[in-house]
Amino acid sequence: MKKIRFLFPILFIVLIGCRSNVDFNQVLEDLQENLDFGNLKTVIQIADSLKKYKGENEEVIHIADSLKQIAERINLDFSVNEAGEMQQLEKIAGKISPEELSVWERKGWLEFRMIDGEKKYFNRAASNLLLIIRYYEHKQERLRAIADDPDMIFRLKHTEQVEKSTDNKNNIVLPVKMEITYTLTVHPDVVPDGETIRCWLPWPKINHPRQKDVKLLSTSNPVYKISPDTAIHSTVYMEEKSRKGNPTVFQISYEYTSNSQYFRMPGIDILPYNKNSYDYLKYTSEQLPHICFTDNVKRLADSIAGNDDNPASIVRKIYLWFKENIFWTGALEYSIIPNIPEYVIKNSRGDCGMQTFLFMSMLRYRGIPVRWQSGWKMTPYDKNLHDWCEVYYEGPGWIPVDVSTDLQNSENPLVKDFYLSGIDSYRLIVNDGIAGPLHPEKQYLRSEPYDFQRGEAEWKGGNLYFDKWNYEMSIKYIQ
């Protein structure tokens, strides 16, 4: 590995100020290396110093600004020092010894990074630690808690109805009509008075058989643009002028009908894939950095699937492996994780999207087409961002799979593993892929570069990250 050249930011600024020709590629390499080593102050100051070259190499300046934004995001996610972490842990777990802290860190249970020479902990490290301890040391207690969870009970009753209602001829069943009001509020004075704020809000996909009768009811601004439904991310775009001392509010209201879908896999004939088709090649390919065929991904997939060449059997084996080996914890923002599948393999944990990225990487590597799908889960007991996927089988077509949702607490095997080949009616589909362009295109690095669920905002001075605005979704169940 190339040895990093640590440069004091002030010295670096002086040096590039004295040069008539800046080696921008070398500057970017130094920025990336400093970012990898946690020298975030250096990254931020060097990126700022490059602004004087605007107009000389716009692409490089833009990349440098993106690296600066990532450094700032790391600072936000890892903002707790050692004393603060001890306080958080003792609040929720009682007196903690330095030895216990050290053991948890060595196991990787307490997440931290070295930032500008100081150990800084992930903001959710303490709450995640409780989940990790519960998973490894109190598994039966955890399973009882899951079985008694109101949302789990609700979904169990719902999916039992779905399974009974499905005949595998018309497996779009149990429609639920919902009225949604979605609001994104930019904090006061984060953008200068009178400047235009650009905003993209999540909007339902209208070309999916599970999502019907989408109707826009109102918008906070009468001037808006809805993305074409061929777009990867479905959005409503609006603009507003900022006003000094006031929040800037973007809001849409709409209604739609969501349906469940379930496939009884044992009774479905699966044909051989046409491996030369465009869709097969597209959905069995890598999509870097987070759908990837690293050596670890390949070894893991092969160790689970073995010599099996039946797509449904392989999907089932890998799905059930997740249930025994990977559990949910709160996640870092995806934009600060270099490779999500590698992170999940190393730590044996991750949120819904992180698990889905690894699941998809393993299936695509094994030659099974799979595509991303995401938006929100919308039950009366659990309203939240959510990611899942769809697996393609020749014959039945695209089948939903939710790898991060727990197995159902049922003696009926079809209901127990319902989410291996089904999805409930309480979903909002916003995305059918990752990392697509927004409509109209966004100028700066997105707050979430891969997925789109919370929305995005920017102004001519840069991106507005998640700490600059709040979002809220309200749901009215019409039937």
DOMAR-488598 format. One record per residue (C-alpha): residue number from 0; x, y, z. Coordinates in pm, 1 decimal, decimal comma. Each point is the difference from the previous one (the first is absolute). Layout:
<pts>
pos:east:north:up
NUM:X:Y:Z
...
</pts>
This chain:
<pts>
pos:east:north:up
0:0,0:0,0:0,0
1:117,1:345,7:-82,7
2:111,7:191,4:308,1
3:-222,8:296,1:74,4
4:152,1:345,6:-1,8
5:-134,6:181,4:304,2
6:-11,0:374,0:-72,8
7:-94,5:271,0:243,4
8:-291,9:181,6:-167,0
9:148,4:349,7:33,3
10:329,0:-113,7:-157,3
11:-194,3:-172,5:-280,9
12:-200,3:315,0:-70,9
13:319,1:206,8:-14,6
14:162,7:-250,7:-235,8
15:-285,5:-12,9:-250,4
16:-30,5:377,3:21,8
17:359,5:29,0:-122,8
18:-45,1:-236,9:-294,4
19:-117,7:108,3:-340,8
20:-109,3:-352,7:-93,7
21:-167,1:-214,5:266,1
22:16,7:-377,1:-44,1
23:-370,2:-45,3:70,6
24:8,2:-378,4:-32,6
25:269,4:-18,4:267,1
26:-203,0:231,7:221,6
27:-302,3:-230,2:-31,5
28:214,6:-301,3:82,6
29:130,3:173,8:310,8
30:-351,0:100,2:99,6
31:-127,0:-357,6:-31,1
32:291,9:-138,9:199,7
33:-47,9:254,7:277,0
34:-369,8:-85,6:5,6
35:79,9:-372,4:30,2
36:237,1:71,6:288,7
37:-249,5:217,1:186,5
38:181,4:330,5:-53,1
39:-327,3:181,7:-51,2
40:115,6:350,9:87,7
41:266,5:-29,8:-268,0
42:-255,3:-116,3:-257,2
43:-236,8:287,4:77,5
44:265,0:271,5:-2,5
45:170,0:-119,8:-318,5
46:-334,7:-32,5:-180,6
47:-89,2:354,5:104,8
48:336,2:128,1:-123,0
49:-71,1:-136,7:-349,2
50:-298,1:228,7:-48,2
51:232,1:272,4:-130,4
52:55,4:-221,4:-307,5
53:-371,0:-7,1:-90,1
54:-27,7:20,8:-376,4
55:340,4:-163,6:-54,6
56:-98,6:-360,1:71,1
57:-368,1:-14,8:91,5
58:-22,3:-380,4:14,7
59:287,4:-29,8:247,9
60:-135,1:284,7:213,5
61:-335,7:-178,6:8,1
62:161,3:-330,1:107,7
63:200,7:180,2:268,1
64:-320,8:160,9:128,3
65:-165,6:-343,5:14,8
66:291,4:-139,3:202,9
67:-33,1:297,0:233,8
68:-370,0:-73,9:42,2
69:77,1:-362,5:84,9
70:256,2:115,0:259,6
71:-263,5:225,5:156,1
72:-248,9:-288,8:2,4
73:249,9:-226,0:177,3
74:44,0:269,3:263,8
75:-376,4:4,5:54,1
76:-33,9:-380,0:27,8
77:308,4:-31,8:224,5
78:-42,9:291,9:236,9
79:24,0:-169,2:343,4
80:333,1:0,1:187,4
81:105,7:-268,0:247,3
82:-136,7:180,7:307,1
83:-331,5:60,9:-174,8
84:-23,8:-364,1:-106,2
85:56,6:-118,4:358,7
86:-279,8:230,2:115,8
87:-238,1:-133,6:-263,7
88:81,2:-360,4:85,3
89:-37,7:51,2:374,6
90:-338,2:163,9:-53,1
91:-139,5:-307,7:-170,9
92:211,3:-282,5:145,1
93:128,9:113,4:340,3
94:361,5:28,2:109,7
95:246,0:-96,0:-273,7
96:365,0:-85,7:59,9
97:278,8:99,1:-242,8
98:68,3:-372,6:-43,4
99:-355,8:-65,2:-119,3
100:28,3:290,6:-239,7
101:323,3:-140,1:-138,3
102:-151,2:-348,4:-49,8
103:-300,2:142,1:-189,9
104:227,8:205,2:-221,3
105:220,7:-300,9:-81,1
106:-306,9:-202,5:-95,6
107:-118,2:281,2:-222,1
108:-316,2:40,8:207,1
109:68,1:364,2:83,7
110:60,3:189,9:-321,1
111:260,3:276,7:-13,0
112:245,9:164,6:-237,6
113:318,6:194,4:49,5
114:-78,2:352,8:-118,4
115:267,9:267,8:-1,7
116:197,2:-204,9:250,9
117:-288,9:-46,4:246,0
118:-217,3:-305,5:62,6
119:-358,3:93,3:-89,8
120:-302,0:-228,1:36,1
121:-296,7:-49,3:-231,3
122:-300,3:193,0:132,2
123:-204,4:-319,7:23,2
124:280,6:-218,1:134,4
125:-149,7:-24,3:350,2
126:-352,5:-93,2:-112,7
127:143,1:-242,3:-258,1
128:211,2:-164,3:269,4
129:-315,2:-95,5:191,8
130:-141,2:-161,3:-316,2
131:326,4:-187,8:-58,9
132:22,6:-129,7:357,8
133:-362,7:-104,1:-15,4
134:59,3:-186,0:-325,0
135:305,3:-192,9:116,0
136:-65,0:-45,9:371,8
137:-378,4:17,3:47,6
138:-136,6:-156,2:-317,6
139:-311,9:-159,2:154,1
140:-95,5:325,9:167,9
141:42,1:175,5:-334,8
142:-220,5:-254,7:-179,3
143:-273,8:38,6:263,1
144:13,1:377,7:-39,0
145:-33,6:-31,9:-378,1
146:-296,7:-236,7:34,8
147:-175,2:247,0:234,2
148:70,8:307,1:-212,6
149:-329,7:165,3:-108,7
150:125,1:51,1:-354,2
151:107,2:-365,0:-26,8
152:-344,2:-113,4:123,7
153:-172,9:232,3:-247,4
154:212,1:-121,0:-293,0
155:-53,2:-364,3:98,6
156:-379,2:35,3:-17,7
157:26,1:194,2:-324,7
158:234,8:-246,3:-171,8
159:-218,6:-293,4:110,1
160:-285,8:169,1:-185,3
161:223,2:60,1:-302,9
162:105,9:-364,4:-14,9
163:-360,9:-119,2:22,5
164:-113,9:247,5:-267,1
165:266,9:-91,2:-254,5
166:-77,0:-247,7:-278,8
167:323,2:56,4:-199,7
168:-210,9:110,3:-295,6
169:-80,8:346,8:125,5
170:240,1:49,4:290,9
171:-52,4:376,6:38,3
172:-233,7:3,9:301,2
173:-128,1:187,9:306,3
174:13,7:361,7:-120,4
175:55,3:273,9:257,5
176:-77,7:360,3:-93,7
177:208,0:269,8:168,4
178:16,5:377,0:-1,1
179:350,6:136,6:51,2
180:124,6:343,5:97,6
181:375,4:34,9:-31,0
182:182,9:308,3:129,3
183:364,4:107,1:-29,1
184:87,7:306,6:210,0
185:331,2:180,3:-52,5
186:122,7:163,5:319,6
187:-5,5:380,3:24,3
188:303,8:191,0:-127,9
189:199,4:-296,8:-133,4
190:-39,0:166,2:-340,6
191:39,2:378,8:-43,8
192:-314,5:209,2:-22,7
193:-152,6:5,4:-347,3
194:198,5:-291,4:-143,2
195:-179,4:-280,7:-183,5
196:-16,2:-339,8:169,1
197:-50,3:-299,2:-228,3
198:-178,7:-301,0:149,0
199:-89,3:-355,3:-107,4
200:-268,0:-190,8:195,2
201:-81,4:-374,9:-19,6
202:-292,3:-89,7:-229,0
203:-162,9:-341,6:-63,5
204:99,6:-203,1:-303,2
205:-305,6:-25,2:-222,2
206:109,6:-277,9:-236,9
207:8,9:-280,1:256,3
208:-287,4:-250,6:24,3
209:7,0:12,5:382,2
210:-49,8:378,1:3,3
211:-322,7:134,5:-151,3
212:-213,7:312,9:-31,4
213:266,6:256,7:85,6
214:-159,5:342,6:26,4
215:167,0:329,6:90,5
216:-216,8:200,2:240,5
217:204,3:314,0:72,7
218:345,3:157,7:-7,7
219:143,5:285,7:206,7
220:104,6:171,2:-324,4
221:-233,8:-3,9:-302,6
222:305,3:-29,9:-225,0
223:151,4:-350,4:15,4
224:144,7:-277,8:-214,7
225:-71,9:-370,8:35,3
226:277,1:-226,5:-128,2
227:-75,5:-233,6:-291,0
228:-99,4:-341,5:130,0
229:290,8:-149,3:-192,1
230:229,3:177,3:249,4
231:174,5:-217,4:258,6
232:-102,1:237,7:279,5
233:-355,4:130,3:-0,5
234:-11,8:366,0:106,4
235:-198,3:321,4:18,3
236:224,0:304,2:-51,3
237:-70,0:350,9:129,6
238:184,7:323,5:69,6
239:-47,7:263,8:269,8
240:176,3:321,6:100,8
241:149,8:4,9:349,9
242:-121,1:269,2:239,3
243:217,0:128,5:282,2
244:-93,4:-146,3:337,6
245:-257,3:-240,2:-147,9
246:3,5:-369,0:-89,8
247:-56,7:-91,9:-364,1
248:-274,0:-259,5:-34,1
249:-57,0:-240,1:-289,9
250:-309,6:-220,5:20,3
251:-199,9:-238,3:-215,9
252:-316,2:-198,9:65,9
253:-118,3:-295,2:-205,7
254:-191,3:-323,1:21,5
255:68,1:-343,7:-143,1
256:-95,0:-364,1:43,8
257:262,4:-254,7:104,1
258:-43,3:-374,7:-51,7
259:173,5:-301,4:142,5
260:150,3:-267,7:-222,3
261:90,5:-357,2:86,9
262:132,5:-299,9:-194,2
263:-26,1:-357,4:128,5
264:340,5:-101,9:-130,0
265:-35,3:-379,6:42,3
266:-281,0:0,6:-259,1
267:167,2:221,2:-260,3
268:191,1:-131,9:-301,0
269:326,9:183,1:-58,9
270:147,5:-11,7:-350,1
271:367,5:35,4:-103,7
272:123,9:358,7:-33,5
273:69,7:156,4:-336,7
274:352,2:100,0:96,3
275:51,7:212,4:-309,7
276:-294,5:230,5:62,6
277:55,1:366,7:86,5
278:-184,9:-24,5:331,9
279:188,0:-311,9:106,6
280:335,4:163,7:-68,2
281:-106,9:325,8:166,5
282:-134,8:-154,8:318,3
283:281,9:-247,7:50,3
284:270,6:266,3:-30,8
285:191,1:194,1:261,8
286:-108,8:356,0:73,3
287:291,3:141,9:193,7
288:72,7:74,9:272,7
289:-280,1:-176,5:189,9
290:-111,6:-278,4:-233,9
291:333,1:-171,5:-38,9
292:169,4:-335,6:-43,1
293:289,4:30,4:243,4
294:189,9:-311,2:102,5
295:-186,3:-4,2:332,2
296:-338,4:29,2:-171,1
297:85,8:-283,5:-239,4
298:137,6:-227,1:273,4
299:-304,6:54,4:218,2
300:-251,5:-58,0:-279,2
301:179,2:-316,3:-114,6
302:25,7:-136,1:354,0
303:-377,7:30,5:42,6
304:-119,7:-103,2:-347,4
305:261,7:-269,6:-65,3
306:-62,3:-185,6:-327,1
307:-369,0:87,9:-6,4
308:-108,6:145,3:-335,8
309:-372,0:40,2:74,7
310:-70,0:377,1:30,0
311:-289,7:-32,3:246,5
312:197,6:-239,3:216,5
313:305,5:228,8:3,8
314:-211,2:303,1:88,6
315:-161,2:-193,7:284,5
316:334,3:-121,0:137,9
317:152,1:347,2:-2,5
318:-317,2:158,6:140,6
319:-9,0:-243,7:292,7
320:372,7:49,6:59,7
321:-71,7:368,9:59,1
322:-260,1:-94,1:262,3
323:260,4:-190,2:199,9
324:304,5:218,5:-51,7
325:-84,3:365,7:-72,2
326:-207,1:223,3:227,2
327:-132,4:353,9:-10,9
328:183,3:297,5:151,7
329:-14,7:372,1:-65,2
330:216,8:97,5:-295,4
331:252,3:260,8:-90,8
332:-103,3:223,3:-286,5
333:72,6:-198,4:-315,5
334:203,7:280,4:-157,2
335:277,9:-52,9:258,2
336:27,9:-379,3:-43,2
337:248,6:-98,3:-275,3
338:-143,2:-350,8:-56,6
339:-323,6:-103,7:170,8
340:9,8:-378,4:-70,2
341:351,1:-22,6:145,0
342:-116,7:196,0:306,8
343:-292,4:-240,8:57,2
344:219,1:-310,1:-41,6
345:262,8:136,0:239,2
346:-246,2:111,3:268,1
347:-281,8:-255,5:-48,1
348:-256,8:279,4:21,1
349:-161,0:284,3:-190,6
350:-328,2:175,5:-63,1
351:-250,9:-97,6:-269,5
352:184,1:162,0:-290,2
353:340,3:-128,2:106,2
354:-131,6:-355,8:24,0
355:-169,6:37,4:-336,5
356:322,6:117,9:-166,5
357:183,3:-312,6:122,7
358:-292,3:-228,8:-90,1
359:-15,9:143,5:-352,8
360:376,9:-24,2:-46,3
361:-5,0:-369,0:94,5
362:-294,1:-82,1:-228,7
363:132,5:190,7:-300,1
364:338,6:-166,9:39,6
365:-178,4:-337,3:-11,1
366:-174,7:98,4:-324,0
367:-342,8:79,0:145,1
368:-153,7:329,5:-121,2
369:-104,1:232,9:281,4
370:-91,0:368,9:12,4
371:-25,2:258,1:277,2
372:-329,8:133,4:126,5
373:-58,6:244,3:281,6
374:-213,1:270,7:151,2
375:-189,1:-29,3:326,9
376:-170,0:-262,2:215,4
377:-335,1:135,4:108,3
378:-175,9:-217,4:259,8
379:-192,0:171,7:280,8
380:274,7:-115,0:238,5
381:313,3:62,5:-202,2
382:39,8:294,5:-237,0
383:357,7:21,7:-124,8
384:240,9:1,1:-292,8
385:47,2:-348,4:-138,5
386:194,2:-189,0:-268,1
387:-66,4:-339,8:-153,6
388:42,9:-159,2:-345,1
389:-159,4:-206,6:-274,7
390:143,4:-325,3:-136,4
391:-69,1:-106,4:-356,8
392:-94,4:-359,6:-79,4
393:-60,8:-101,4:-361,1
394:-370,9:-82,6:-11,6
395:-160,1:181,5:296,2
396:208,5:316,1:-54,0
397:98,8:249,7:270,0
398:-70,0:-118,6:355,8
399:42,0:226,8:307,6
400:245,3:-105,0:271,3
401:52,9:188,5:327,9
402:318,6:-146,2:145,9
403:18,3:219,9:311,2
404:-351,2:-68,1:132,6
405:-8,7:-270,2:268,5
406:-155,7:-338,8:-58,4
407:-365,3:-3,8:102,1
408:-98,2:-161,5:330,8
409:-214,5:-267,5:-164,7
410:-19,2:-378,8:-15,3
411:-108,1:29,5:-363,1
412:325,3:-9,1:-203,0
413:-158,0:204,9:-280,4
414:-80,8:279,4:244,2
415:320,1:-37,7:200,2
416:222,9:81,9:-298,4
417:-259,3:217,3:-176,0
418:257,0:270,9:-81,3
419:212,5:-246,4:-197,7
420:-254,9:28,1:-282,2
421:-246,8:265,6:101,6
422:-62,4:353,5:118,5
423:-273,9:153,2:213,1
424:-250,2:268,9:-102,6
425:155,0:269,2:217,7
426:273,5:126,0:-230,9
427:86,0:312,0:-195,4
428:216,7:-76,4:-305,8
429:213,1:303,1:-92,9
430:309,5:-160,7:-156,2
431:59,3:-298,5:-227,4
432:377,1:40,1:-13,8
433:289,1:190,0:153,6
434:214,0:302,9:-82,8
435:-214,5:133,0:-281,0
436:-15,4:366,7:-100,3
437:-265,9:221,1:153,7
438:-241,6:196,0:-219,6
439:103,3:272,8:-54,6
440:361,1:-94,8:70,4
441:154,9:92,5:330,6
442:311,5:216,9:-20,2
443:176,8:-110,1:317,6
444:70,4:-334,5:166,8
445:-323,8:-143,4:132,3
446:-45,8:-45,2:372,8
447:-84,0:-364,0:-82,6
448:186,5:-79,6:-323,7
449:-148,1:-350,0:-49,7
450:-353,3:-11,2:138,9
451:-277,9:262,4:9,8
452:-256,6:-5,8:281,9
453:28,5:312,7:214,0
454:39,5:254,1:-279,2
455:281,6:227,7:-114,8
456:62,1:375,3:11,6
457:265,2:242,9:-122,3
458:61,4:361,8:-98,2
459:259,2:163,6:-223,7
460:250,9:-4,3:289,5
461:-10,7:-377,7:47,6
462:-189,9:-303,6:120,8
463:-220,7:24,0:307,4
464:84,3:-305,5:208,5
465:-237,1:-180,0:237,1
466:104,6:216,2:295,5
467:-137,5:306,0:-184,3
468:-359,6:-121,2:-28,2
469:-267,0:-224,1:149,6
470:-250,8:-230,1:-169,5
471:-336,5:-135,1:110,4
472:-250,0:-241,4:-149,9
473:-359,2:-22,0:119,7
474:-222,5:-288,8:-110,2
475:-377,2:-24,2:-7,0
476:-137,9:-349,3:-66,2
477:-310,6:45,6:-212,1
478:-105,7:-363,3:1,0
</pts>
